[in-house]
Amino acid sequence: MAAELNAPEEAIRLREYLGVLGRRKWSIIVITLLGVLGALFYAQKQPNIYEATSTVQATNVLPTQIGGGAQVGPNMDTEQQLVTSEPVEKCAALILRQSTFQADPSGPLTTPISDICSDDAVAALDVTSLKDLLRHVSATFPQQASVLQITYSDTYPRKAQAGSQAFALAYVQVKSSQAETTLSNLSAPLLKQLNDKRTGLVPQLAAVQKQIDDLITKIAGSTDATGHAADTAQLQDLESQQQVLQQQISNLNTALLNLDPSKIVPPQVILPAKLPKAPSSPNRVLDGILGLFVGLAFGGGVALLRERLDDGLRGRTDLEQQLGAGVLAVIPKVPGWRKRQEPKLVSMDQPKSAVSEAYRTLRTSIVFTAVQRGVKTLMVVSPTAGEGKTTTAANLAVTLANANKRVILVSADLRKPRVHRFFNLENSVGLSNVLSGEVKPWEALQDPKVENLRVMASGPVPARPAELLQSEQMGELLVELREVADFVIIDTAPILLVADALALGPLVDGVLFVADSEVSTRGSVNHAREQLEQVGAPILGGIYNNFDPSKGRTYYPYSGYYGPYYRYRYGRYGRYGGYETYYGPTTNGEKAEREARQPAEVPPESRSNP
């Protein structure tokens, strides 16, 4: 059950992440592009590296008899370390110095490798002249195989081939030389045992043989029977010693035969190094792909970090959390309205648009709240300027009037009034005149040519607007207006800029809080809410203004709802109040081209509209 409850939350969280990536797509694209370009630039600056590989069959170099029976294959880890050892490096350096080898590394050497890498040549080699050959060489071996792959890298193809081949030949030479040394060390005591002048078996055998020959001569010339018997017994004893010495010498000769250098099984270069045709690095394609993934990862991280640090509102739910009250309506962005400073009454100019429908939704919420809580005076506020406070007040007043509600719209922004501009009214007489006692309230009301609606402009800008709005006359005026109207809509100055709205807060029945989806921040909403609560102003709810469904991927419920909004915006309904209503008449050619691009739609007249 818990898993079923967590599944929708995980889906919403995934949508939020996708929404963040969608909103920050340009920064992600730029960072990714920089990552790819940086990787390609780095690869372009790197020198071309060529690699050549030679393959050597590793063997048990020493005869099997030395190991005391059958032996397993060579220890490849030891062989791998031998390739990069100092003896092999020195021998390879001596091979690389041969002019014939430099000309054709794959050809035969004119000088035997044993002479090239002799002990005297190695001892005379200057270590500083090696040029750190081991930095260019590497040795690997496949699993379950006794094959070494010796790779040498260099910026020149010929040097890469020569280096790989030289190390392969040097490895074979050093391995064979080490085996010969081992056999020589094993043969030395045996040879000494055979040939030593004092204790050797061969000299002993020669001495015994001489004694036997002398005794035979003596016996042949002797006539003494008693002496003849003694000599015969001594001869038999000497012959027995001779047989023992001959057997020992035979055994030693057999052992020396097994230690003969011809018994060595040296490694074999089975695949000589070939001249590389193309560089192994840099791999620009791989570097570009790596830069792409790094750029995407870094760009996504930056996007999420910016989103975390961004103080802007993240949608309807975020506004409700910061405001501590529900959102009564979400007002979409008005299509084609580029200059926000110019007044635009969408509820009158575009009554069938989704924006007007959103204002009618707000009207429904207000009427319901009025019935439940007896609300009649409404103050429309916003944290800062330019968030749509005055536009919302004017359109709400019109929609309420269209619902047969008696509405009075009061412009209480005595610093930068704009309400009169929405209805093309004069601002010479208004609220400031009424509060100063110059005119009666009904003398300041103007007819905006909208049934059931009257407008009280702000009038001339007074010297002290806040004190004037906080006066007893303002409270008495609101009481009088409540008696003659169903709703009194009050437009005020921004809360965080001046104290005018806070002065009116305790005098009204409710406050409508307008927040712009692109301008408002969570900090400003939270601060404005705290100030309203301090003066006891009742917040009825919020209005999420200037919402763009195309950017609201996180707030997915609205994108489907506002689908007709985009069809009206781009004129799919033609003469039924779409493109021509918003952007003016078009030529026949433009209309035909637009209708050809768009699929057929059902005219709005055939649909039910509120």
C-alpha positions in Angstrom: 0.0 0.0 0.0 2.8 2.4 0.9 4.5 1.6 -2.5 1.2 2.5 -4.3 1.1 5.9 -2.4 4.8 6.7 -3.2 4.4 6.0 -6.9 2.5 9.2 -7.7 4.9 11.2 -5.6 7.8 9.8 -7.5 6.1 10.5 -10.8 5.5 14.1 -9.7 9.0 14.5 -8.5 10.3 13.2 -11.9 8.1 15.7 -13.6 9.5 18.5 -11.4 13.1 17.5 -12.4 12.1 17.4 -16.1 10.4 20.8 -15.7 13.6 22.2 -14.2 15.7 20.9 -17.1 13.2 22.3 -19.5 13.2 25.7 -18.0 17.0 25.7 -17.8 17.5 24.1 -21.2 19.5 27.0 -22.7 22.0 27.0 -19.9 22.3 23.2 -20.2 22.8 23.5 -24.0 25.4 26.2 -23.7 27.4 24.3 -21.0 27.1 21.1 -23.0 28.3 22.9 -26.2 31.2 24.3 -24.2 32.1 20.9 -22.9 32.1 19.4 -26.4 34.1 22.3 -27.8 36.5 22.2 -24.9 37.1 18.4 -25.4 37.6 18.9 -29.1 40.0 21.8 -28.6 42.0 19.8 -26.1 42.1 16.8 -28.5 43.2 19.2 -31.3 46.1 20.5 -29.2 47.3 17.0 -28.3 50.1 15.4 -30.5 49.2 12.3 -32.5 50.4 9.2 -30.7 51.2 6.0 -32.6 51.3 2.6 -31.1 53.0 -0.6 -32.4 52.7 -4.0 -30.9 54.9 -7.1 -31.1 53.8 -10.5 -29.9 56.3 -12.9 -28.1 55.6 -16.5 -27.1 56.9 -16.9 -23.6 58.5 -20.2 -22.6 60.2 -22.1 -19.8 63.7 -21.3 -21.0 65.6 -23.8 -18.8 65.5 -27.6 -19.5 62.7 -29.5 -17.8 65.2 -31.8 -16.1 66.4 -29.0 -13.9 63.0 -28.5 -12.4 62.8 -32.1 -11.3 60.0 -33.3 -13.5 57.2 -31.8 -15.7 56.8 -28.1 -15.3 53.8 -25.8 -15.8 53.8 -22.8 -18.1 55.8 -19.6 -17.4 54.7 -17.2 -14.7 53.3 -14.4 -16.9 53.3 -11.8 -14.2 57.1 -12.3 -13.8 57.5 -12.2 -17.6 55.6 -9.0 -17.8 57.8 -7.3 -15.2 60.9 -8.6 -17.0 59.9 -6.7 -20.2 60.0 -3.4 -18.3 63.1 -4.2 -16.3 66.4 -2.3 -16.5 68.4 -5.1 -18.3 65.8 -5.3 -21.1 65.7 -1.5 -21.3 69.4 -1.2 -21.7 69.5 -4.0 -24.3 66.7 -2.4 -26.2 68.5 1.0 -26.2 71.6 -0.7 -27.7 69.5 -2.3 -30.4 67.8 1.0 -31.2 71.2 2.5 -31.9 71.9 0.1 -34.8 71.6 2.0 -38.1 70.3 -1.0 -40.0 67.7 -1.6 -37.3 66.5 2.1 -37.5 66.2 1.8 -41.3 64.1 -1.4 -41.2 63.1 -2.7 -37.7 61.4 -5.7 -39.2 64.5 -6.9 -41.0 67.4 -9.0 -39.8 70.3 -7.6 -37.8 73.8 -7.6 -39.3 75.3 -8.0 -35.8 74.2 -10.8 -33.5 72.1 -9.5 -30.6 74.4 -11.4 -28.2 77.3 -9.1 -29.3 75.1 -6.0 -29.3 73.9 -6.6 -25.7 77.2 -8.1 -24.4 78.2 -7.4 -20.8 80.9 -5.0 -21.9 78.4 -3.0 -24.1 75.8 -2.9 -21.3 78.4 -1.8 -18.8 79.7 1.0 -21.1 76.1 2.3 -21.7 75.4 5.7 -20.3 72.2 5.4 -18.3 71.3 9.1 -18.9 71.1 8.4 -22.6 68.2 6.0 -22.3 65.7 8.9 -22.6 63.3 7.1 -20.3 62.3 4.4 -22.7 60.2 2.6 -20.2 57.7 5.5 -20.2 56.7 4.5 -23.7 56.5 0.8 -23.3 53.9 -1.5 -21.8 53.4 -5.3 -21.7 50.2 -7.2 -21.4 49.2 -10.8 -21.7 45.8 -12.4 -22.4 44.3 -14.5 -19.7 45.0 -18.3 -19.9 47.8 -17.7 -22.5 51.6 -17.6 -22.4 51.8 -14.8 -25.0 53.2 -11.3 -24.3 52.1 -8.3 -26.2 54.7 -5.6 -26.1 53.4 -2.1 -27.1 55.5 1.0 -27.7 54.0 4.5 -28.2 55.6 7.5 -29.9 54.8 10.5 -31.9 56.4 9.0 -35.0 55.2 5.7 -36.5 58.6 4.4 -37.3 59.9 5.0 -33.8 56.9 3.2 -32.4 57.6 0.2 -34.6 61.3 0.2 -33.8 60.7 0.6 -30.0 58.2 -2.4 -29.9 60.5 -4.6 -31.9 63.6 -3.6 -30.0 62.0 -4.5 -26.6 60.7 -7.8 -28.0 64.2 -8.7 -29.2 65.8 -7.5 -26.0 63.4 -9.5 -23.9 64.3 -12.7 -25.8 68.1 -11.9 -25.5 67.9 -11.1 -21.8 65.8 -14.2 -21.1 68.2 -16.4 -23.0 71.3 -14.8 -21.4 69.8 -15.3 -18.0 69.2 -19.0 -18.8 72.8 -19.4 -20.1 74.1 -17.9 -16.9 72.0 -20.2 -14.8 73.3 -23.3 -16.7 76.8 -22.0 -16.4 76.5 -21.6 -12.7 75.0 -25.1 -12.4 77.7 -26.7 -14.6 80.7 -25.1 -12.7 80.7 -27.4 -9.6 80.2 -30.5 -11.8 83.1 -29.5 -14.0 85.2 -28.9 -10.9 84.3 -32.3 -9.5 85.4 -33.9 -12.8 88.5 -32.0 -13.6 90.0 -30.6 -10.4 93.7 -31.5 -10.3 93.6 -32.5 -6.7 90.2 -33.9 -6.1 88.7 -34.3 -9.6 87.4 -37.7 -10.7 89.2 -37.6 -14.1 92.7 -37.2 -12.5 91.8 -39.9 -9.9 90.8 -42.2 -12.7 94.0 -41.5 -14.6 96.1 -42.3 -11.4 94.2 -45.6 -10.9 94.7 -46.5 -14.5 98.5 -45.9 -14.2 98.6 -48.1 -11.1 96.7 -50.8 -13.0 99.1 -50.6 -16.0 102.2 -50.7 -13.8 100.8 -53.7 -11.8 100.0 -55.7 -14.9 103.6 -55.2 -16.2 104.9 -56.3 -12.9 102.8 -59.4 -12.8 103.8 -60.3 -16.3 107.6 -60.2 -15.5 107.4 -61.9 -12.0 108.3 -65.6 -11.4 107.5 -65.5 -7.7 104.3 -67.4 -7.1 103.7 -65.9 -3.7 104.3 -62.4 -5.0 102.2 -63.1 -8.0 99.1 -63.9 -5.9 99.5 -60.6 -3.9 99.8 -58.5 -7.0 96.7 -60.2 -8.5 94.6 -59.3 -5.5 95.8 -55.7 -5.6 95.0 -55.5 -9.3 91.5 -56.7 -8.7 91.0 -54.0 -6.0 92.3 -51.3 -8.4 90.0 -52.4 -11.2 87.1 -52.1 -8.7 88.1 -48.5 -8.0 88.3 -47.9 -11.7 84.8 -49.1 -12.3 83.4 -46.8 -9.5 85.3 -43.8 -10.8 84.1 -44.5 -14.4 80.5 -44.8 -13.2 80.7 -41.4 -11.3 82.3 -39.7 -14.3 79.5 -41.1 -16.5 76.8 -39.7 -14.2 78.5 -36.3 -14.1 78.8 -36.3 -17.9 75.1 -37.1 -18.2 74.3 -34.2 -15.8 76.5 -31.8 -17.8 74.8 -32.9 -21.0 71.5 -31.9 -19.5 73.0 -28.5 -18.7 74.2 -27.9 -22.2 73.2 -24.5 -23.6 71.7 -26.2 -26.6 68.9 -27.4 -24.2 67.7 -23.8 -23.7 64.2 -23.1 -25.2 64.3 -19.3 -25.8 61.1 -17.1 -26.3 60.0 -16.5 -29.9 58.8 -13.3 -31.6 55.8 -14.8 -33.3 54.4 -11.4 -34.6 56.9 -8.7 -35.3 55.8 -5.1 -34.8 54.2 -3.5 -37.8 54.3 0.1 -38.9 51.1 1.8 -37.5 48.9 3.4 -40.2 46.8 5.7 -38.0 47.4 7.4 -34.6 45.8 5.6 -31.6 45.3 8.9 -29.8 43.9 11.4 -29.5 40.5 9.9 -30.4 38.6 13.0 -31.2 35.3 11.2 -31.6 35.6 9.6 -28.2 36.8 12.9 -26.7 33.8 14.7 -28.2 31.4 12.1 -26.8 33.1 12.3 -23.4 32.8 16.1 -23.5 29.2 15.7 -24.4 28.4 13.5 -21.4 30.5 15.7 -19.1 28.8 18.8 -20.4 25.4 17.3 -20.0 26.1 16.2 -16.5 27.7 19.5 -15.5 24.9 21.5 -17.2 22.2 19.4 -15.5 24.0 19.9 -12.1 24.3 23.7 -12.7 20.6 23.8 -13.7 19.5 22.0 -10.5 21.8 24.2 -8.5 20.4 27.4 -10.1 16.9 26.1 -9.5 17.8 25.4 -5.8 19.3 28.9 -5.4 16.5 30.6 -7.5 14.1 32.4 -5.2 11.4 32.6 -7.9 8.0 31.0 -7.4 7.9 27.5 -8.7 4.2 27.3 -9.4 0.8 27.3 -7.8 1.7 25.0 -5.0 4.8 27.1 -4.1 2.6 30.2 -3.9 0.1 28.5 -1.7 2.9 27.4 0.7 4.5 30.9 0.9 1.2 32.7 1.1 -0.5 30.3 3.6 -3.7 30.5 1.6 -5.2 28.8 -1.4 -4.8 30.0 -5.0 -8.1 31.1 -6.3 -7.1 31.3 -10.0 -4.2 30.9 -12.4 -4.2 33.6 -15.0 -2.3 32.6 -18.2 -0.1 35.0 -20.1 -2.0 37.2 -22.5 -1.0 36.4 -26.1 0.4 39.3 -28.1 0.7 41.6 -25.1 4.3 42.7 -25.3 4.2 46.0 -23.5 3.0 45.3 -20.0 2.7 48.9 -19.1 0.0 49.4 -21.7 -3.5 48.7 -20.2 -5.4 45.8 -21.6 -8.8 44.6 -20.6 -8.8 41.0 -21.8 -12.2 40.3 -20.3 -13.7 42.8 -22.7 -11.4 42.6 -25.7 -11.1 38.8 -25.8 -14.1 37.4 -23.9 -13.6 33.9 -25.4 -9.9 33.5 -24.6 -8.5 31.2 -21.9 -7.4 34.3 -20.0 -10.9 35.6 -19.8 -12.0 32.2 -18.7 -9.4 32.3 -15.9 -10.9 35.6 -14.7 -14.4 34.1 -14.7 -13.0 31.3 -12.6 -11.7 33.9 -10.1 -15.1 35.5 -10.2 -16.7 32.2 -9.2 -14.4 31.8 -6.3 -15.0 35.4 -5.1 -18.8 35.0 -5.3 -18.7 31.8 -3.4 -16.5 33.3 -0.7 -18.8 36.3 -0.5 -21.8 34.1 0.2 -19.9 32.0 2.8 -18.1 34.8 4.6 -20.0 38.0 3.7 -17.2 39.6 1.8 -17.9 42.8 -0.1 -14.8 45.0 0.0 -11.8 43.4 -1.7 -8.3 44.9 -1.8 -6.0 43.6 -4.6 -2.3 43.8 -3.6 1.1 42.5 -4.9 4.5 42.6 -3.3 6.2 44.8 -5.9 5.3 46.8 -9.0 4.6 45.2 -12.4 3.0 41.9 -11.1 -0.5 42.5 -12.6 -2.3 43.8 -9.5 -4.1 46.7 -11.3 -4.8 44.5 -14.4 -6.4 41.8 -12.1 -8.5 44.4 -10.3 -9.9 45.9 -13.5 -10.6 42.5 -15.2 -12.2 41.1 -12.0 -14.4 44.1 -11.7 -15.6 43.7 -15.3 -16.3 39.9 -14.9 -18.2 40.6 -11.7 -20.3 43.3 -13.4 -21.0 40.9 -16.3 -22.4 38.5 -13.8 -25.0 41.2 -12.8 -23.2 42.2 -9.7 -23.1 45.9 -8.7 -19.3 46.7 -8.6 -17.4 49.8 -7.7 -13.7 49.8 -8.7 -11.7 52.2 -6.5 -8.2 53.3 -7.5 -6.4 53.6 -4.1 -2.9 53.7 -5.7 -2.4 57.4 -5.1 1.2 57.4 -6.2 1.1 55.9 -9.7 -2.6 55.4 -10.6 -3.4 53.3 -13.7 -7.0 52.1 -13.2 -8.5 55.0 -15.2 -6.3 54.2 -18.2 -8.0 50.7 -18.6 -11.3 52.4 -19.2 -10.1 55.6 -20.9 -11.4 57.8 -18.1 -10.3 61.1 -16.7 -8.3 61.3 -13.5 -8.9 64.9 -12.6 -11.4 64.0 -9.9 -11.2 60.9 -7.7 -10.5 59.3 -4.4 -8.0 61.9 -3.2 -10.7 64.6 -3.7 -13.3 62.6 -1.8 -11.0 62.0 1.1 -10.0 65.6 1.3 -13.7 66.6 1.4 -13.7 68.4 -2.0 -16.4 66.3 -3.6 -19.0 63.8 -2.5 -18.4 60.1 -3.2 -21.1 59.8 -5.9 -19.6 62.8 -7.7 -16.3 61.0 -8.1 -17.8 57.9 -9.7 -17.5 57.5 -13.4 -19.3 55.3 -15.9 -16.8 53.1 -17.9 -19.5 52.0 -20.3 -19.8 48.6 -18.6 -23.2 47.8 -17.2 -23.3 47.4 -13.4 -19.7 48.9 -13.0 -18.6 52.3 -11.7 -15.1 53.4 -11.3 -13.6 55.9 -8.8 -10.3 57.1 -10.1 -7.4 58.1 -7.8 -7.6 61.8 -8.5 -4.7 64.2 -8.1 -1.7 62.8 -6.3 -1.8 64.1 -2.7 1.2 65.1 -0.6 0.7 62.3 2.0 -1.0 59.3 0.5 -0.5 56.9 3.3 -2.0 59.3 6.0 -4.9 60.0 3.7 -5.7 56.3 3.2 -5.5 55.7 6.9 -7.9 58.5 7.8 -11.4 58.2 9.2 -12.8 59.5 5.9 -11.5 56.3 4.1 -13.2 54.0 6.5 -16.5 56.0 6.2 -16.2 55.9 2.4 -15.9 52.1 2.4 -18.9 51.8 4.6 -20.9 54.0 2.2 -19.7 52.1 -0.8 -20.6 48.7 0.8 -24.2 49.9 1.1 -24.7 50.6 -2.6 -22.6 47.9 -4.2 -22.3 44.1 -4.1 -18.5 44.3 -4.4 -16.0 47.1 -3.9 -12.7 46.3 -5.6 -9.8 48.4 -4.4 -6.5 48.7 -6.3 -3.5 49.7 -4.1 0.2 50.4 -4.3 2.7 47.5 -3.9 3.0 46.4 -0.3 6.8 46.2 -0.1 7.4 49.6 -1.7 5.0 51.9 0.4 2.7 51.5 3.4 -0.5 52.5 1.6 -1.9 48.9 1.3 -1.1 48.2 4.9 -3.1 51.2 5.9 -6.2 49.8 4.1 -5.7 46.2 5.3 -7.8 46.4 8.5 -10.6 48.3 6.6 -11.4 45.7 4.0 -13.2 42.3 4.2 -10.5 40.4 2.3 -7.2 40.7 0.4 -6.5 39.2 -3.0 -2.8 38.6 -3.3 -1.4 38.8 -6.9 2.0 37.1 -7.7 3.6 37.1 -11.1 5.0 33.7 -12.2 8.1 35.4 -13.8 8.7 38.4 -11.4 7.6 37.4 -7.9 9.9 35.7 -5.5 9.2 33.5 -2.5 11.0 35.9 -0.3 8.9 38.9 -1.4 5.6 36.9 -1.1 6.6 35.7 2.4 7.6 39.2 3.5 4.4 40.8 2.1 2.3 38.1 3.8 4.0 38.8 7.2 3.3 42.5 6.9 -0.4 41.9 6.0 -0.7 39.6 9.0 0.8 42.2 11.3 -1.9 44.7 10.5 -4.7 42.1 10.6 -5.5 42.1 6.9 -7.5 38.9 6.0 -6.0 37.1 3.1 -8.7 35.4 1.0 -6.3 33.8 -1.4 -3.7 34.2 -4.1 -3.8 34.8 -7.8 -1.0 33.2 -9.9 -0.6 35.7 -12.7 1.1 35.7 -16.1 1.5 31.9 -16.2 2.9 30.5 -19.4 1.7 26.9 -19.9 4.5 26.2 -22.4 7.0 26.7 -19.6 5.0 25.1 -16.9 6.0 21.5 -17.4 6.3 21.0 -13.7 2.7 22.1 -13.3 1.3 19.6 -15.7 -2.5 19.9 -14.8 -2.7 23.3 -16.5 -1.0 22.5 -19.8 -3.9 20.3 -20.9 -6.5 22.7 -19.6 -5.1 25.6 -21.5 -4.9 23.9 -24.8 -7.6 26.0 -26.4 -5.7 29.1 -25.2 -3.0 28.3 -27.7 -5.4 27.5 -30.5 -6.9 30.9 -30.1 -3.4 32.4 -29.8 -2.3 31.1 -33.1 -5.5 31.6 -34.9 -6.8 28.2 -35.6 -10.4 29.4 -35.4 -10.0 32.0 -38.1 -13.0 34.3 -38.2 -14.4 32.9 -34.9 -12.5 35.3 -32.7 -9.0 33.8 -33.1 -6.0 35.3 -34.8 -7.7 38.3 -36.4 -9.2 39.3 -33.1 -5.8 39.4 -31.4 -3.5 40.6 -34.2 -5.8 42.5 -36.6 -6.9 41.6 -40.1 -4.7 39.6 -42.5 -4.5 39.3 -46.2 -6.2 36.5 -48.0 -2.9 34.9 -48.8 -1.8 34.9 -45.2 -5.1 33.4 -44.1 -5.0 30.7 -46.7 -1.5 29.8 -45.8 -2.4 29.7 -42.1 -5.5 27.6 -42.6 -3.5 25.2 -44.8 -1.0 24.6 -41.9 -3.7 24.1 -39.2 -6.0 21.1 -39.0 -9.7 21.6 -39.1 -11.3 22.7 -35.8 -14.9 22.8 -34.5 -16.0 26.5 -34.3 -16.4 27.8 -30.8 -20.0 28.7 -31.6 -20.8 25.0 -31.5 -19.2 24.6 -28.1 -20.6 25.6 -24.7 -19.0 28.6 -23.2 -19.7 30.2 -19.8 
